[in-house]
Amino acid sequence: MPKLTNSQTEYLDRLPTVKFKTCPIEVTIKILGKKWALLILRDIALLKINRFNQIRRSLPGLTPRVLIMRLHELEECGVIQAIVIKDTPRVVKWSLTEKGKDTVPILLSTMSFGAKWYAQDVFEDSRARSIEQIYADAPPSPRKR
């Protein structure tokens, strides 16, 4: 897992001084905590799988109905957007919005946690790895900015 910075560790010994209307973690989990949501975001953000059928094929057990539902929920809350490639027949690809790009550290932290603490389930050799080790020899992704 990425090491906590000094500014992050200082919060471990303190309580918030601002009163919440609703816990920000609870609000976030209402969207990102829904079944399949983080895996759909993983596909779009980290694996560059951004078309409906590609996402569906990458997630065995995810039904088309639930995928449509999750994509629309993530779109409605402003995390992803549909980019129309072709109108007839309608072809779209999904991409992260600015808000959606803020989920990347969450995805990487979750990946890091699993790679460290559940290595026996994640890796064939059961050896724990850091994010740096996972991405060590990866070439840059060919994507437009």
C-alpha positions in Angstrom: 0.0 0.0 0.0 1.3 3.5 -0.7 3.0 4.9 2.4 1.0 7.6 4.2 2.6 11.0 3.9 3.4 13.0 7.0 0.3 15.2 6.3 -1.9 12.0 6.2 -0.5 10.3 9.3 -1.2 13.4 11.4 -4.9 12.7 10.9 -4.7 9.3 12.5 -4.4 10.9 16.0 -7.0 13.6 15.5 -10.7 13.9 15.1 -12.5 16.1 12.5 -13.3 19.6 13.7 -16.0 20.1 11.1 -19.4 18.6 11.7 -20.6 16.4 8.9 -24.2 16.4 7.6 -23.4 12.9 6.3 -20.1 11.0 6.6 -18.1 11.6 3.3 -17.1 8.0 3.3 -20.7 6.9 3.5 -21.7 9.2 0.6 -18.8 7.9 -1.5 -19.7 4.3 -0.8 -23.3 4.8 -1.9 -21.9 5.1 -5.4 -18.5 3.5 -5.5 -19.5 0.7 -3.1 -22.3 -0.7 -5.3 -21.5 -4.1 -6.7 -19.4 -3.9 -9.9 -18.9 -0.1 -9.7 -15.2 -0.2 -8.8 -14.4 -2.9 -11.3 -16.1 -1.0 -14.0 -14.0 2.1 -13.0 -10.9 -0.1 -13.0 -11.6 -1.3 -16.5 -12.2 2.3 -17.8 -9.4 4.0 -15.8 -6.6 1.4 -15.5 -7.2 -1.2 -18.1 -8.4 1.1 -20.9 -11.5 -1.1 -21.5 -14.1 1.5 -22.4 -16.8 0.0 -24.6 -19.9 -1.7 -23.3 -19.2 -5.3 -24.6 -15.5 -5.1 -23.7 -16.5 -4.2 -20.1 -19.2 -7.0 -20.1 -16.7 -9.6 -21.3 -14.0 -8.5 -18.8 -16.4 -9.1 -15.8 -17.8 -12.6 -15.8 -21.1 -12.7 -14.0 -22.0 -9.0 -14.7 -25.3 -9.0 -16.6 -25.9 -6.5 -19.4 -28.8 -5.1 -17.4 -26.7 -4.4 -14.3 -23.9 -3.0 -16.5 -26.2 -0.5 -18.1 -27.6 0.4 -14.7 -24.1 1.0 -13.2 -22.8 2.9 -16.2 -25.8 5.2 -16.0 -25.4 5.7 -12.2 -21.8 6.5 -12.6 -22.6 8.9 -15.5 -25.4 10.5 -13.5 -23.1 11.2 -10.5 -20.5 12.7 -12.9 -17.8 10.1 -12.6 -17.8 8.9 -16.2 -19.1 10.2 -19.5 -20.3 8.6 -22.7 -18.4 9.8 -25.7 -20.4 9.1 -28.9 -18.1 7.6 -31.6 -20.9 6.9 -34.1 -24.6 7.9 -34.1 -26.1 5.2 -36.3 -25.9 2.6 -34.9 -25.1 4.3 -31.6 -21.6 3.5 -30.5 -20.1 5.1 -27.4 -16.9 4.7 -25.4 -16.8 5.5 -21.7 -14.2 7.8 -20.1 -13.5 9.4 -16.8 -14.6 12.9 -16.1 -12.5 15.2 -13.9 -14.4 13.9 -10.9 -13.8 10.4 -12.1 -10.1 11.0 -12.3 -10.2 11.5 -8.6 -11.1 7.9 -8.2 -7.8 6.7 -9.6 -5.9 7.0 -6.3 -8.8 5.0 -4.7 -8.4 2.3 -7.3 -4.6 2.2 -6.9 -4.8 2.1 -3.1 -7.3 -0.7 -3.3 -5.1 -2.6 -5.8 -2.1 -2.0 -3.6 -4.0 -3.3 -0.5 -5.0 -6.5 -2.3 -1.5 -7.0 -3.8 0.0 -6.7 -0.3 -2.4 -8.5 2.0 -4.1 -11.0 -0.4 -1.1 -11.9 -2.6 -2.0 -15.6 -2.3 -5.2 -14.8 -4.2 -3.8 -12.2 -6.5 -0.6 -13.6 -7.8 0.4 -17.1 -9.1 3.5 -17.1 -6.9 1.6 -15.7 -3.8 4.4 -13.1 -3.4 3.2 -9.6 -2.2 4.0 -6.7 -4.5 3.8 -2.9 -4.3 2.2 -0.8 -7.0 5.7 0.2 -8.1 6.5 -3.4 -8.6 3.3 -4.1 -10.4 3.8 -1.2 -12.9 7.6 -1.4 -12.9 8.2 -2.5 -16.6 4.9 -1.3 -18.0 5.2 0.9 -21.1 3.3 4.2 -21.0 -0.3 3.9 -22.1 -1.0 5.1 -25.6 -3.8 7.6 -24.9 -4.8 11.0 -25.9 -4.7 13.9 -23.4 
